[in-house]
Amino acid sequence: MNTMVEDEIQSAPSMDIGEMIRPRGIGRNYRVLVAEDNIMQREVIRDVLLAIECQVQVASDGAEALDRYEVRLGCFDLVLTDLEMPRMNGVELAQAVRRLSPGQPIVVMSANFKRNIQKHIPDGLVVGILEKPFGIADLRQILDGLPDPERRWIDRR
């Protein structure tokens, strides 16, 4: 498995497509960890997030995502995870991340939405569930609900 390139958080490339799919500043440089076992879906999600100016790190399953999360504890604005993956599924990943960072925003993705997946996800574990396939507007809505990444500190004066 070649993960050397994936080990570095990738910055958004200068792409004409980015101008076509987003208003200025929509990604606001959010740092997103994506856990998705399907390589095609993982690449599409990564490319869309990069095009809307997010920094993206990808993992091929929950265990790999947890390893990446632990190395960069507190560095991600959002964890976006598939529900069904080998080695560690999305619920197990979300539970592990929640133990490390109780306030970490986590969104679960699933193509099996009609199987009532909500009953498999404990209340309060995730901030949202995305049905696959989803679009740019859905990702924008999630990002718009996150705190501004430029304000990572709290002024307690």
HELIX and SHEET records of a PDB file:
HELIX    1   1 MET A    4  ASP A    7  1                                   4    
HELIX    2   2 ASP A   16  ILE A   21  1                                   6    
HELIX    3   3 ILE A   39  ALA A   51  1                                  13    
HELIX    4   4 GLY A   62  VAL A   71  1                                  10    
HELIX    5   5 GLY A   90  LEU A  100  1                                  11    
HELIX    6   6 PHE A  113  ARG A  115  5                                   3    
HELIX    7   7 ILE A  117  HIS A  120  5                                   4    
HELIX    8   8 ILE A  136  ASP A  144  1                                   9    
SHEET    1   A 5 GLN A  55  ALA A  59  0                                        
SHEET    2   A 5 ARG A  31  ALA A  35  1                                        
SHEET    3   A 5 LEU A  78  ASP A  82  1                                        
SHEET    4   A 5 ILE A 106  SER A 110  1                                        
SHEET    5   A 5 GLY A 128  GLU A 131  1                                        
END                                                                             
